Amino acid sequence: MANIQYYDVILKPVVTEKSMELMADKKYTFLVHTEATKSQIKEAVEKMFAGTKVKSVNTMNLDGKNKRRGMTIGKTAKTKKAIVWLSSIISFNVLICSLKSFMQVL
């Protein structure tokens, strides 16, 4: 198992229609490191977004898709998604602003 620091766990937020609808229920979706555990994801969210308290974390492993270009056959990289359910947020606007700044850094 790799030694993963909290700032390496969350790769980027997932921005889709479904993830935007889940935000109304205080559920936020992130792409995370493939070897990150639920407890590491919880710790990373609470440290990176100050003032948040995580209620639960659901994860899903996604296999890479088969891709083909002519005779060459390959596969895209595996990914892992996490849906983080927050029990409390100090300020929703602060969380949105920190997510926007997080996206600009990437």
C-alpha positions in Angstrom: 0.0 0.0 0.0 1.3 3.4 -1.0 2.0 6.1 1.6 -0.5 8.8 0.5 -0.6 12.2 2.0 -3.9 14.0 2.5 -3.2 16.5 -0.2 -2.6 13.7 -2.8 -5.9 11.9 -2.1 -8.4 14.3 -3.8 -7.6 14.7 -7.5 -10.5 16.9 -8.6 -14.2 17.4 -8.1 -16.6 15.7 -10.5 -18.9 18.3 -12.2 -21.9 16.6 -13.8 -25.7 17.1 -13.7 -26.1 14.3 -11.2 -23.3 15.5 -8.9 -24.8 19.1 -8.9 -28.2 17.6 -7.9 -26.5 15.7 -5.0 -25.0 19.0 -3.7 -28.4 20.0 -2.5 -28.3 17.0 -0.1 -24.7 18.0 1.0 -23.1 15.2 -1.0 -20.0 16.1 -3.0 -18.3 13.9 -5.6 -14.6 13.8 -6.2 -12.1 11.8 -8.2 -9.7 10.3 -5.7 -6.4 8.4 -5.7 -7.0 4.7 -6.7 -5.4 3.4 -3.5 -7.1 5.9 -1.1 -9.3 4.4 1.7 -12.5 5.9 3.0 -10.8 7.1 6.2 -8.1 8.8 4.2 -10.7 10.5 2.0 -12.6 11.7 5.1 -9.4 13.1 6.6 -8.4 14.8 3.4 -11.8 16.6 2.9 -11.9 17.7 6.6 -8.3 19.1 6.3 -8.6 20.7 2.8 -12.0 22.3 3.3 -11.8 23.9 6.8 -15.0 23.9 8.8 -16.5 20.8 7.2 -17.5 17.6 9.1 -17.9 14.4 7.0 -20.8 12.2 7.9 -19.9 9.3 5.5 -18.0 8.4 2.4 -19.1 6.1 -0.4 -16.5 4.9 -3.0 -16.6 3.2 -6.4 -13.8 1.8 -8.4 -14.2 2.3 -12.2 -12.3 0.1 -14.6 -10.6 1.7 -17.7 -12.5 1.6 -21.0 -11.3 -0.4 -23.9 -10.1 1.9 -26.7 -9.0 1.2 -30.2 -7.3 3.2 -32.9 -6.8 1.2 -36.0 -5.1 -2.1 -35.1 -3.8 -0.8 -31.8 -5.9 -1.8 -28.8 -5.5 -0.3 -25.4 -7.2 0.7 -22.2 -7.7 4.0 -20.4 -6.6 4.3 -16.8 -8.6 3.0 -13.8 -10.2 5.7 -11.6 -11.9 5.9 -8.3 -14.8 8.2 -7.3 -15.9 9.2 -3.8 -19.2 10.6 -2.8 -18.7 12.5 0.4 -21.7 13.3 2.6 -21.1 16.3 4.8 -23.0 16.6 8.2 -22.1 20.3 8.7 -20.7 23.1 6.7 -19.8 26.4 8.3 -20.6 28.3 5.1 -21.7 26.9 1.8 -20.2 29.9 0.0 -16.8 29.2 1.5 -16.9 25.6 0.3 -17.9 26.7 -3.2 -15.1 29.3 -3.3 -12.5 26.8 -2.1 -13.7 24.3 -4.7 -13.3 26.9 -7.4 -9.8 27.8 -6.2 -9.0 24.1 -6.1 -10.0 23.8 -9.7 -7.8 26.7 -10.7 -4.8 25.1 -9.1 -5.3 22.0 -11.3 
